């Protein structure tokens, strides 16, 4: 049996994303945007409807939409 390895090095096709360092760990910016979207939308819907269930569902849908679209935009670069 033989094993073949490949070193991609610095010429990798992997996309570089903008990141923010929090506690020594680099977080991709799109993850923080999704988190902030969840908090803002959840708070707004929660105050507007006084329903925790509606707030969590709407905030989750909004944050997943932000996460997926921003991740796709960052990967395309």
Steps between C-alpha positions, in 0.01 A plus 500: 500500500634845419403840631524811289508845657482840344620825654278787389731763648429868464352459152185348643170579334343547843328838527624749755227641717501813708526410864486657843717371783308424819688352796786400273278319249430635151124504433383541140310825467192332351451297819502815712258668260263204533526510878428873513207452263358235733530728802356811335214327318419281799483799731290704255251220433489405867417854607256548214305178543578405863533143372826320567413226252442744214813695592723191495356366172525829313846576639623152407371529144656844460837398644523184289422706190776747589744219581445316171499803271805663661692171502424452131615856423826451693572167329441649157782755550 
